[in-house]
Amino acid sequence: MDSYKKIIGLMERHESWRSSCLNMIASENVTSNAVRMGVASDFGHRYAEGLLGGCDDGRKLFNRFYQGTAVFDEVEGMAMSMAEKMFDAEHANMVPISGALANLTAYYALAKIGDKISGLNIECGGHISHTHVSAAGVMGLKDVAYPFDIEEMNIDVDEAKKMVLREKPKIMIFGASVFLFPHPLKEMREAADEIGAVMMYDAAHVAGLIAGGKFQKPFKEGADVMTSSTHKSFPGPQGGMILCKNKFAKKIDNAAFPGLMSNHHLHHVAGFVVALAEMEKFGAEYASQILKNAKALAQSMHELGFDVLCEHKGFTLSHQVLVDISKNGGGRKVANDLEAANIILNKNMLPRDSLDKTGDPSGIRIGVQELTHVGMKESEMKEVAQLIKRVVLGGESPGKVKRDVGELKSGFSKVCYCFD
Ligand SMILES: *Cc1c(COP(=O)(O)O)cnc(C)c1O
């Protein structure tokens, strides 16, 4: 009973705390009640092991190992067709249960032990799952990094071409966790063809912007495979997916099941279909407001005296804003102080940081997708910038700022861009 009371209390405490915060972690979001219904549904008690495949006429074939999946087959079929259409993919697989596992699925399907993969270094925005310290390391893959243009905050195309022609990675990964501007897919396609590499696009952060038609279109620009989380700028439940051209479908499907996953968290697939439906209807409006809000926040912070990166490029074309905070106390202190004011964001490495700066990097990364999802617009972004300034540049006590944070947030407690 004590443990029961305790866990119920912790759940209530978390819910009440985070709902009064300005939640600006760039990899998070909140979901609509209908998405939550999917996640809390009976699908979460069930299994639907088995390979799925499409026919040429667009029908989905299901070959399940257990009984009881008739309704879920329809759900998963919807997820596949809707995701294929939304992201211009020939084939979708819903089995990966997270973005990192979607990446591992791609490696398992398309690379051999000891092959090379290319991507961005962590300090330039790459994700750990693009490097040998995580998923890729399981297969003994060696990671090689694209040269990075710090001014442009993007891959240096000319140098990156030379690098891949020299290193010959089997999989060329694009997409990142710090992701301000679209990556040069078109520009790199020829080099990929020359060395016979697969081009993979990791859309974990930007899938919601792509869904709304407000970021690059990976498959139209040359990607062979797209992996993603379903819960960052895309406002679905936590989970993953992998999309590909038909010629890779069989290998990808087999790598997902029986390769790496057994149960694929059916409740998340149900919630994901709800989010796909929401994005079909409201995605364009949602994504374009995210872009406006990110620019508005960056502009306001810049005017208030923050060193916001990439002013010469209009700061950002995504949901993210990156700030060099090294002259204002450093990433660790600033992120901690802001947390004490209920402004939740994360410290982040900047390209100039060396790896020993992981604990106290020079930057903070801010994402506006969740505040946008609960209805905030440009004028609220100005207020958010002011609140951040009061803590970081004004030296006001976080406890005092926290009251005003709560007041601003209290007007934005409902998820928008949904059917609720
Ligand atoms: C967050 C992220 C992932 C991992 O996604 P999870 O769903 O957390 O496993 C993979 N790639 C990139 C670029 C990410 O930012």
The ligand as a MOL file (V3000), in Angstrom:
LIG
                    3D

  0  0  0     0  0            999 V3000
M  V30 BEGIN CTAB
M  V30 COUNTS 15 15 0 0 0
M  V30 BEGIN ATOM
M  V30 1 C 16.5550 11.2830 -30.4850 0
M  V30 2 C 17.3240 10.7870 -31.6400 0
M  V30 3 C 17.4060 9.4220 -31.9130 0
M  V30 4 C 16.9370 8.3780 -30.9430 0
M  V30 5 O 15.6070 8.3060 -30.8420 0
M  V30 6 P 14.9190 7.5160 -29.6350 0
M  V30 7 O 13.5150 7.4550 -30.1030 0
M  V30 8 O 15.1580 8.3290 -28.4310 0
M  V30 9 O 15.5610 6.1820 -29.5540 0
M  V30 10 C 18.0210 9.0240 -33.0770 0
M  V30 11 N 18.5480 9.9260 -33.9290 0
M  V30 12 C 18.5140 11.2430 -33.6770 0
M  V30 13 C 19.1170 12.1840 -34.6720 0
M  V30 14 C 17.9180 11.7250 -32.5160 0
M  V30 15 O 17.9310 13.0330 -32.2480 0
M  V30 END ATOM
M  V30 BEGIN BOND
M  V30 1 1 1 2
M  V30 2 1 2 3
M  V30 3 2 2 14
M  V30 4 1 3 4
M  V30 5 2 3 10
M  V30 6 1 4 5
M  V30 7 1 5 6
M  V30 8 2 6 7
M  V30 9 1 6 8
M  V30 10 1 6 9
M  V30 11 1 10 11
M  V30 12 2 11 12
M  V30 13 1 12 13
M  V30 14 1 12 14
M  V30 15 1 14 15
M  V30 END BOND
M  V30 END CTAB
M  END
